[in-house]
Amino acid sequence: MSSVVNKSQLAKLIRERRSLKKNYKPDPVPKELVFELLNDAVWAPNHGNREPWRFVFIPAETKEAFIEQLLTVFPKDQQENRRQYFRQPAAILVVIMANDPRQKQWEENFGAVSSMIQNFQLLAWERQLGVVWKTNPHIYEPKTREILGVEAGEKIAGFLHMGFFDSDHIPKTKERTPVEEKMTIYE
């Protein structure tokens, strides 16, 4: 496999970004920073410029109240575990997408939302804000939808857990399979 010696800054950022699941600093994530990052992230490609996303931001100052409400979704014997789980990130950004009943449009919307989330993660990483995209079963629960005001025709694409990080706690690189091993050349 040949490797390019001089990687662009963007290529380096793509390769260095990690999903940060724990070891967040306790520093709050300012809503102004989230707005700034999202205002760039939404430049993701999206068919027909449908912009099939909207967001619910749970900052540090309201996170405990949100967690207590969200715990009602879980069985009593899981609530303490889930309380500790949701307390780990400094803030949570919920991404909600348009849930089009037409398969082509749904797939286009999900592709756009996924691209936007990747943009957000890259932009956040650049600012030492770690993000992990969570799609745990609670996002499909009607009670979660109710708590977040998710309407008919929408779905929760995921919870983005986030918080600032120290470079001492960056997860190790997990190598990728070289694309040459996954490529077929049509002849």
C-alpha positions as YAML, in Angstrom:
chain: A
units: angstrom
residues:
- id: 1
  name: MET
  ca: [0.00, 0.00, 0.00]
- id: 2
  name: SER
  ca: [1.39, 3.39, -0.92]
- id: 3
  name: SER
  ca: [1.05, 6.19, 1.56]
- id: 4
  name: VAL
  ca: [1.00, 9.89, 0.87]
- id: 5
  name: VAL
  ca: [3.74, 11.65, 2.81]
- id: 6
  name: ASN
  ca: [2.20, 15.13, 2.96]
- id: 7
  name: LYS
  ca: [-1.36, 14.74, 4.24]
- id: 8
  name: SER
  ca: [-3.60, 17.77, 4.12]
- id: 9
  name: GLN
  ca: [-4.80, 19.27, 7.39]
- id: 10
  name: LEU
  ca: [-8.27, 17.93, 6.65]
- id: 11
  name: ALA
  ca: [-6.96, 14.41, 6.01]
- id: 12
  name: LYS
  ca: [-5.02, 14.56, 9.30]
- id: 13
  name: LEU
  ca: [-8.11, 15.75, 11.15]
- id: 14
  name: ILE
  ca: [-10.23, 12.93, 9.66]
- id: 15
  name: ARG
  ca: [-7.65, 10.33, 10.70]
- id: 16
  name: GLU
  ca: [-7.03, 11.80, 14.18]
- id: 17
  name: ARG
  ca: [-10.68, 12.29, 15.22]
- id: 18
  name: ARG
  ca: [-11.93, 9.77, 17.75]
- id: 19
  name: SER
  ca: [-15.28, 9.03, 19.30]
- id: 20
  name: LEU
  ca: [-14.81, 10.12, 22.89]
- id: 21
  name: LYS
  ca: [-17.00, 8.07, 25.21]
- id: 22
  name: LYS
  ca: [-15.58, 9.03, 28.63]
- id: 23
  name: ASN
  ca: [-12.97, 11.09, 30.46]
- id: 24
  name: TYR
  ca: [-14.63, 14.39, 29.61]
- id: 25
  name: LYS
  ca: [-13.50, 17.46, 31.48]
- id: 26
  name: PRO
  ca: [-16.21, 18.95, 33.73]
- id: 27
  name: ASP
  ca: [-16.11, 22.23, 31.75]
- id: 28
  name: PRO
  ca: [-19.53, 23.20, 30.36]
- id: 29
  name: VAL
  ca: [-19.99, 23.21, 26.60]
- id: 30
  name: PRO
  ca: [-21.15, 26.73, 25.65]
- id: 31
  name: LYS
  ca: [-24.28, 26.85, 23.52]
- id: 32
  name: GLU
  ca: [-22.57, 29.52, 21.41]
- id: 33
  name: LEU
  ca: [-19.88, 27.00, 20.46]
- id: 34
  name: VAL
  ca: [-22.52, 24.38, 19.59]
- id: 35
  name: PHE
  ca: [-24.32, 26.95, 17.40]
- id: 36
  name: GLU
  ca: [-21.05, 27.91, 15.72]
- id: 37
  name: LEU
  ca: [-20.13, 24.29, 14.98]
- id: 38
  name: LEU
  ca: [-23.62, 23.42, 13.78]
- id: 39
  name: ASN
  ca: [-23.81, 26.47, 11.51]
- id: 40
  name: ASP
  ca: [-20.78, 25.05, 9.66]
- id: 41
  name: ALA
  ca: [-21.78, 21.38, 9.97]
- id: 42
  name: VAL
  ca: [-25.14, 21.92, 8.24]
- id: 43
  name: TRP
  ca: [-23.29, 22.68, 5.00]
- id: 44
  name: ALA
  ca: [-23.31, 18.91, 4.51]
- id: 45
  name: PRO
  ca: [-24.67, 17.75, 1.17]
- id: 46
  name: ASN
  ca: [-28.42, 17.20, 1.32]
- id: 47
  name: HIS
  ca: [-30.70, 16.38, -1.58]
- id: 48
  name: GLY
  ca: [-32.93, 19.22, -2.69]
- id: 49
  name: ASN
  ca: [-31.50, 21.33, 0.15]
- id: 50
  name: ARG
  ca: [-34.15, 19.71, 2.38]
- id: 51
  name: GLU
  ca: [-32.05, 20.24, 5.51]
- id: 52
  name: PRO
  ca: [-33.68, 17.20, 7.16]
- id: 53
  name: TRP
  ca: [-32.46, 17.95, 10.68]
- id: 54
  name: ARG
  ca: [-33.23, 19.80, 13.84]
- id: 55
  name: PHE
  ca: [-31.61, 19.73, 17.25]
- id: 56
  name: VAL
  ca: [-32.28, 19.69, 20.98]
- id: 57
  name: PHE
  ca: [-29.34, 20.87, 23.10]
- id: 58
  name: ILE
  ca: [-29.06, 19.78, 26.71]
- id: 59
  name: PRO
  ca: [-26.40, 22.00, 28.36]
- id: 60
  name: ALA
  ca: [-24.76, 21.39, 31.74]
- id: 61
  name: GLU
  ca: [-27.18, 23.67, 33.61]
- id: 62
  name: THR
  ca: [-30.27, 21.61, 32.62]
- id: 63
  name: LYS
  ca: [-28.67, 18.20, 32.15]
- id: 64
  name: GLU
  ca: [-29.55, 16.83, 35.62]
- id: 65
  name: ALA
  ca: [-33.26, 17.69, 35.18]
- id: 66
  name: PHE
  ca: [-33.21, 16.13, 31.71]
- id: 67
  name: ILE
  ca: [-31.54, 12.97, 33.03]
- id: 68
  name: GLU
  ca: [-34.14, 12.59, 35.80]
- id: 69
  name: GLN
  ca: [-36.92, 12.88, 33.24]
- id: 70
  name: LEU
  ca: [-35.19, 10.49, 30.82]
- id: 71
  name: LEU
  ca: [-34.69, 7.89, 33.56]
- id: 72
  name: THR
  ca: [-38.46, 7.27, 33.52]
- id: 73
  name: VAL
  ca: [-37.92, 5.52, 30.18]
- id: 74
  name: PHE
  ca: [-35.80, 2.82, 31.84]
- id: 75
  name: PRO
  ca: [-36.80, 0.00, 34.24]
- id: 76
  name: LYS
  ca: [-36.16, 0.83, 37.91]
- id: 77
  name: ASP
  ca: [-33.27, -1.65, 38.16]
- id: 78
  name: GLN
  ca: [-31.40, 0.13, 35.33]
- id: 79
  name: GLN
  ca: [-32.00, 3.74, 36.38]
- id: 80
  name: GLU
  ca: [-28.92, 4.26, 38.57]
- id: 81
  name: ASN
  ca: [-26.66, 2.80, 35.89]
- id: 82
  name: ARG
  ca: [-28.25, 5.06, 33.25]
- id: 83
  name: ARG
  ca: [-28.00, 8.08, 35.58]
- id: 84
  name: GLN
  ca: [-24.22, 7.60, 35.80]
- id: 85
  name: TYR
  ca: [-24.01, 6.95, 32.05]
- id: 86
  name: PHE
  ca: [-25.79, 10.20, 31.11]
- id: 87
  name: ARG
  ca: [-23.81, 12.20, 33.67]
- id: 88
  name: GLN
  ca: [-20.50, 11.42, 31.91]
- id: 89
  name: PRO
  ca: [-20.76, 13.89, 29.01]
- id: 90
  name: ALA
  ca: [-20.74, 17.60, 29.80]
- id: 91
  name: ALA
  ca: [-23.61, 18.17, 27.35]
- id: 92
  name: ILE
  ca: [-25.86, 16.26, 24.97]
- id: 93
  name: LEU
  ca: [-27.02, 17.25, 21.51]
- id: 94
  name: VAL
  ca: [-29.99, 15.30, 20.20]
- id: 95
  name: VAL
  ca: [-30.21, 15.13, 16.42]
- id: 96
  name: ILE
  ca: [-33.71, 14.73, 15.03]
- id: 97
  name: MET
  ca: [-34.31, 14.00, 11.36]
- id: 98
  name: ALA
  ca: [-37.23, 14.10, 8.96]
- id: 99
  name: ASN
  ca: [-38.60, 10.55, 8.72]
- id: 100
  name: ASP
  ca: [-39.87, 10.43, 5.13]
- id: 101
  name: PRO
  ca: [-42.03, 7.35, 4.34]
- id: 102
  name: ARG
  ca: [-40.52, 7.15, 0.84]
- id: 103
  name: GLN
  ca: [-37.43, 4.92, 0.94]
- id: 104
  name: LYS
  ca: [-35.31, 7.01, -1.46]
- id: 105
  name: GLN
  ca: [-35.99, 10.26, 0.41]
- id: 106
  name: TRP
  ca: [-35.49, 8.57, 3.81]
- id: 107
  name: GLU
  ca: [-32.09, 7.26, 2.71]
- id: 108
  name: GLU
  ca: [-31.13, 10.66, 1.28]
- id: 109
  name: ASN
  ca: [-32.16, 12.32, 4.56]
- id: 110
  name: PHE
  ca: [-30.24, 9.82, 6.68]
- id: 111
  name: GLY
  ca: [-27.17, 10.23, 4.46]
- id: 112
  name: ALA
  ca: [-27.40, 14.01, 4.86]
- id: 113
  name: VAL
  ca: [-27.83, 13.78, 8.63]
- id: 114
  name: SER
  ca: [-24.90, 11.36, 8.87]
- id: 115
  name: SER
  ca: [-22.73, 13.72, 6.83]
- id: 116
  name: MET
  ca: [-23.76, 16.66, 9.00]
- id: 117
  name: ILE
  ca: [-22.91, 14.69, 12.17]
- id: 118
  name: GLN
  ca: [-19.48, 13.80, 10.75]
- id: 119
  name: ASN
  ca: [-18.91, 17.48, 9.95]
- id: 120
  name: PHE
  ca: [-19.92, 18.38, 13.51]
- id: 121
  name: GLN
  ca: [-17.60, 15.75, 14.99]
- id: 122
  name: LEU
  ca: [-14.64, 16.97, 12.92]
- id: 123
  name: LEU
  ca: [-15.26, 20.62, 13.74]
- id: 124
  name: ALA
  ca: [-15.67, 19.77, 17.43]
- id: 125
  name: TRP
  ca: [-12.48, 17.70, 17.50]
- id: 126
  name: GLU
  ca: [-10.59, 20.64, 16.07]
- id: 127
  name: ARG
  ca: [-11.70, 22.61, 19.18]
- id: 128
  name: GLN
  ca: [-10.81, 19.77, 21.61]
- id: 129
  name: LEU
  ca: [-14.49, 18.96, 22.06]
- id: 130
  name: GLY
  ca: [-14.96, 15.20, 22.05]
- id: 131
  name: VAL
  ca: [-18.16, 13.76, 20.60]
- id: 132
  name: VAL
  ca: [-19.61, 10.27, 20.32]
- id: 133
  name: TRP
  ca: [-22.77, 9.49, 18.32]
- id: 134
  name: LYS
  ca: [-25.04, 7.24, 20.42]
- id: 135
  name: THR
  ca: [-27.96, 5.25, 19.00]
- id: 136
  name: ASN
  ca: [-28.93, 3.26, 22.09]
- id: 137
  name: PRO
  ca: [-32.42, 1.68, 22.30]
- id: 138
  name: HIS
  ca: [-33.91, 4.56, 24.33]
- id: 139
  name: ILE
  ca: [-33.95, 6.74, 21.19]
- id: 140
  name: TYR
  ca: [-36.76, 4.52, 19.85]
- id: 141
  name: GLU
  ca: [-38.91, 4.74, 22.96]
- id: 142
  name: PRO
  ca: [-42.15, 6.77, 22.61]
- id: 143
  name: LYS
  ca: [-41.55, 8.32, 26.07]
- id: 144
  name: THR
  ca: [-38.13, 9.64, 24.92]
- id: 145
  name: ARG
  ca: [-39.80, 11.13, 21.85]
- id: 146
  name: GLU
  ca: [-42.39, 12.79, 24.09]
- id: 147
  name: ILE
  ca: [-39.77, 14.21, 26.48]
- id: 148
  name: LEU
  ca: [-37.87, 15.74, 23.54]
- id: 149
  name: GLY
  ca: [-40.92, 16.95, 21.61]
- id: 150
  name: VAL
  ca: [-40.23, 14.71, 18.62]
- id: 151
  name: GLU
  ca: [-43.19, 15.04, 16.28]
- id: 152
  name: ALA
  ca: [-44.91, 12.66, 13.90]
- id: 153
  name: GLY
  ca: [-42.81, 12.43, 10.75]
- id: 154
  name: GLU
  ca: [-39.55, 12.73, 12.72]
- id: 155
  name: LYS
  ca: [-37.10, 10.29, 14.26]
- id: 156
  name: ILE
  ca: [-34.23, 10.63, 16.68]
- id: 157
  name: ALA
  ca: [-31.06, 10.04, 14.65]
- id: 158
  name: GLY
  ca: [-29.01, 9.90, 17.83]
- id: 159
  name: PHE
  ca: [-27.69, 11.52, 20.96]
- id: 160
  name: LEU
  ca: [-24.31, 13.23, 20.57]
- id: 161
  name: HIS
  ca: [-22.55, 13.02, 23.93]
- id: 162
  name: MET
  ca: [-19.87, 15.68, 24.18]
- id: 163
  name: GLY
  ca: [-17.32, 17.30, 26.40]
- id: 164
  name: PHE
  ca: [-13.89, 18.84, 26.28]
- id: 165
  name: PHE
  ca: [-10.94, 16.48, 26.60]
- id: 166
  name: ASP
  ca: [-7.31, 16.31, 27.60]
- id: 167
  name: SER
  ca: [-4.94, 14.89, 25.02]
- id: 168
  name: ASP
  ca: [-3.91, 12.32, 27.69]
- id: 169
  name: HIS
  ca: [-7.28, 10.56, 27.32]
- id: 170
  name: ILE
  ca: [-7.60, 10.19, 23.56]
- id: 171
  name: PRO
  ca: [-8.54, 6.64, 22.57]
- id: 172
  name: LYS
  ca: [-5.94, 4.71, 20.61]
- id: 173
  name: THR
  ca: [-6.16, 4.52, 16.84]
- id: 174
  name: LYS
  ca: [-8.02, 1.53, 15.43]
- id: 175
  name: GLU
  ca: [-6.52, 0.79, 12.06]
- id: 176
  name: ARG
  ca: [-8.70, 0.65, 8.98]
- id: 177
  name: THR
  ca: [-8.60, -1.98, 6.26]
- id: 178
  name: PRO
  ca: [-6.81, -0.59, 3.22]
- id: 179
  name: VAL
  ca: [-9.38, 0.35, 0.60]
- id: 180
  name: GLU
  ca: [-7.48, -1.72, -1.96]
- id: 181
  name: GLU
  ca: [-8.72, -4.82, -0.09]
- id: 182
  name: LYS
  ca: [-12.33, -3.69, -0.40]
- id: 183
  name: MET
  ca: [-12.27, -2.44, -4.00]
- id: 184
  name: THR
  ca: [-13.40, -4.20, -7.12]
- id: 185
  name: ILE
  ca: [-12.49, -2.59, -10.42]
- id: 186
  name: TYR
  ca: [-15.21, -2.97, -12.97]
- id: 187
  name: GLU
  ca: [-13.80, -4.24, -16.25]
...
